[in-house]
Every structure is written in C-alpha cells, then in structure tokens.
Amino acid sequence: MWFCTALFFFRAQAEQRNKQNKETMILFDHSGETTNHTAAELELAKLIERLDANLRAISGQGRIALASSLSAEDMVLTDVIARLSLPIDIFTLQTGRLHSDTVAMIERTRLRYGLTIREVEPEANALAQFVATHGLNGFYESLEARKACCGVRKLEPLGRALSGYDAWVTGQRREQALTRDQLDEREHDTAHDLIKHNPLASWQWADVLAYAEHFQVPLNPLHARGYVSIGCDPCTRAIRPGEHARDGRWWWENADTKECGLHQNNPNKEANA
C-alpha cells in the first residue's frame, strides 16, 4: 500500500543518516554552508523549524490545550510539546467506542514522554438516552442519528474539555478531507469563542511520516494496517489502494458530510453544512 511504501522510504533514509543528530540545526556546519543532506531532509528541517517556532509562539498565548485523537498528526504535535517542554495541556475525547489500539496510545504516550493525556468522557445520562432512542449502533441508520451520536460522544465533551482555555490546537491538515481544503493555520472557533490553531494545515501525509521517523514518534498501530484517518471503531475502516484517506471514515456517507462537528467553522462552508 502507498502508506507502507512511504513509511519504508523514510525508514531507509533514516538508516543512511549515520548517527545524524536529531536537532534541525545540525544541517548547517560552522561555516554556514549546508552539509551533504538530501533535498527531502532539508525540506523536513524547514518544516520542523517552522513548526517548533509556531508552537512556541502559541504556547505563550494563555492557557492552551491540544485536542488529540492519538493519530499520527496529534502524536507529532505531542512530540513537539514534549521535546520543547511547552506548557500545552493535552486531552482526548474518550468516546467509549475507540479502538483498543487507540486507547493503548494514552499509556504509550505517558511512558514515552511523561505526559498525562486527560480523558474526557460523554455525559452518562445523555449517552443512555441516545442508546435508548437509536440503539447502540443506530448511527448507521441515518445522517441525523450519526450526528446525534457524535454530538453526545464528542461535541458536548469537547465543550467541557475546552472550558477555561484561551485557545486550542488540532492536527487538522488541508489534505485530509474535502471539508478541510481551505483550512487556515489560525481561525476563530465560533462554537466555543476561542482561537483554534491548526499548525499542520499545510503538511502532507508524507511530511507527517517523515517527522515521525526522524524523531521515532510512537504511532498508532492502526496506521500500519491501512487506517490513515482514525476515529471510533465502528465508524472507521482501513482504506484500499487508490482510496482517499477520508474514505475510511463513515464510509456509508457522502464525502461532503464526513465531519463529526468538532470543526464546525472550517472555511469550506458549503461542504461542511
């Protein structure tokens, strides 16, 4: 699969670096001349330098939280937070329907970085009411039911998770979905009246993999099994060769409805309606 091909490519590059220093600035020698590195490595160094500077600046703008889905993009951001010791909190929405591999990433993150990821769960009464009305897997029956499930398991918990913060950070990328193709790096979250930062907005999937390989970032095992976009277990599947990354999410729906509502003010208003 193209995912594995890209992963093997960047792993091969990493093995040829001969004890390369993990710090970006090693790409320049004391005379100011660039050392013998590939164009891909130089481009990655620029991305890392810009991402580091961006998150440093964001971390100084009050109380900030990263909303982590524990997917590759959010693990990249987690790595930066840990590597630079940034005062950015991390939480995840524990919907109750996550893959076991995804849940295991919480402990893997703690062991690797010493960071605690706060788990925010659905409100029990609201969840019980949804199940009583629609059934445990009623989200398959209609778009309305699916959005109601996301509302109970994700949207309401997100509101509680963001309470008291001045801004939040996401791992969204423009490449991820039709509904995100005009995504800005900084936007106003009208639903919560907060600033929302999307520092990976312009990154490609290959950039995410390259960063992860460079810093040996722990990744969700689902990625290696063809899951590029990861959500709740019953709403996510591995993609097939030639499919878009978002085809694995809510695959029974049209491409222009594949959002759970967490990112309601993405610029593509028509597609996000």
Secondary structure in CASP SS format (residue, H / E / C, confidence):
PFRMAT SS
TARGET T0000
AUTHOR 0000-0000-0000
METHOD secondary structure of the structure
MODEL  1
M C 1.00
W H 1.00
F H 1.00
C H 1.00
T H 1.00
A H 1.00
L H 1.00
F H 1.00
F H 1.00
F H 1.00
R H 1.00
A H 1.00
Q H 1.00
A H 1.00
E H 1.00
Q C 1.00
R C 1.00
N C 1.00
K C 1.00
Q C 1.00
N C 1.00
K C 1.00
E C 1.00
T H 1.00
M H 1.00
I H 1.00
L H 1.00
F E 1.00
D C 1.00
H C 1.00
S C 1.00
G C 1.00
E C 1.00
T E 1.00
T C 1.00
N C 1.00
H C 1.00
T C 1.00
A H 1.00
A H 1.00
E H 1.00
L H 1.00
E H 1.00
L H 1.00
A H 1.00
K H 1.00
L H 1.00
I H 1.00
E H 1.00
R H 1.00
L H 1.00
D H 1.00
A H 1.00
N H 1.00
L H 1.00
R H 1.00
A H 1.00
I H 1.00
S H 1.00
G C 1.00
Q C 1.00
G C 1.00
R C 1.00
I E 1.00
A E 1.00
L E 1.00
A E 1.00
S C 1.00
S C 1.00
L C 1.00
S C 1.00
A H 1.00
E H 1.00
D H 1.00
M H 1.00
V H 1.00
L H 1.00
T H 1.00
D H 1.00
V H 1.00
I H 1.00
A H 1.00
R H 1.00
L C 1.00
S C 1.00
L C 1.00
P C 1.00
I E 1.00
D E 1.00
I E 1.00
F E 1.00
T E 1.00
L E 1.00
Q C 1.00
T C 1.00
G C 1.00
R C 1.00
L E 1.00
H C 1.00
S H 1.00
D H 1.00
T H 1.00
V H 1.00
A H 1.00
M H 1.00
I H 1.00
E H 1.00
R H 1.00
T H 1.00
R H 1.00
L H 1.00
R H 1.00
Y H 1.00
G C 1.00
L C 1.00
T C 1.00
I C 1.00
R E 1.00
E E 1.00
V E 1.00
E C 1.00
P C 1.00
E C 1.00
A H 1.00
N H 1.00
A H 1.00
L H 1.00
A H 1.00
Q H 1.00
F H 1.00
V H 1.00
A H 1.00
T H 1.00
H H 1.00
G C 1.00
L C 1.00
N C 1.00
G H 1.00
F H 1.00
Y H 1.00
E C 1.00
S C 1.00
L H 1.00
E H 1.00
A H 1.00
R H 1.00
K H 1.00
A H 1.00
C H 1.00
C H 1.00
G H 1.00
V H 1.00
R H 1.00
K H 1.00
L H 1.00
E H 1.00
P H 1.00
L H 1.00
G H 1.00
R H 1.00
A H 1.00
L H 1.00
S C 1.00
G C 1.00
Y C 1.00
D C 1.00
A E 1.00
W E 1.00
V E 1.00
T C 1.00
G C 1.00
Q C 1.00
R C 1.00
R H 1.00
E H 1.00
Q H 1.00
A C 1.00
L H 1.00
T H 1.00
R H 1.00
D C 1.00
Q C 1.00
L C 1.00
D C 1.00
E C 1.00
R E 1.00
E E 1.00
H E 1.00
D E 1.00
T C 1.00
A C 1.00
H C 1.00
D C 1.00
L E 1.00
I E 1.00
K E 1.00
H E 1.00
N C 1.00
P C 1.00
L C 1.00
A C 1.00
S C 1.00
W C 1.00
Q C 1.00
W H 1.00
A H 1.00
D H 1.00
V H 1.00
L H 1.00
A H 1.00
Y H 1.00
A H 1.00
E H 1.00
H H 1.00
F H 1.00
Q C 1.00
V C 1.00
P C 1.00
L C 1.00
N C 1.00
P H 1.00
L H 1.00
H H 1.00
A H 1.00
R H 1.00
G C 1.00
Y C 1.00
V C 1.00
S C 1.00
I C 1.00
G C 1.00
C E 1.00
D H 1.00
P H 1.00
C H 1.00
T E 1.00
R C 1.00
A C 1.00
I C 1.00
R C 1.00
P C 1.00
G C 1.00
E C 1.00
H C 1.00
A H 1.00
R H 1.00
D H 1.00
G H 1.00
R E 1.00
W C 1.00
W C 1.00
W C 1.00
E C 1.00
N C 1.00
A H 1.00
D H 1.00
T H 1.00
K C 1.00
E C 1.00
C C 1.00
G C 1.00
L C 1.00
H C 1.00
Q C 1.00
N C 1.00
N C 1.00
P C 1.00
N C 1.00
K H 1.00
E H 1.00
A H 1.00
N H 1.00
A C 1.00
END
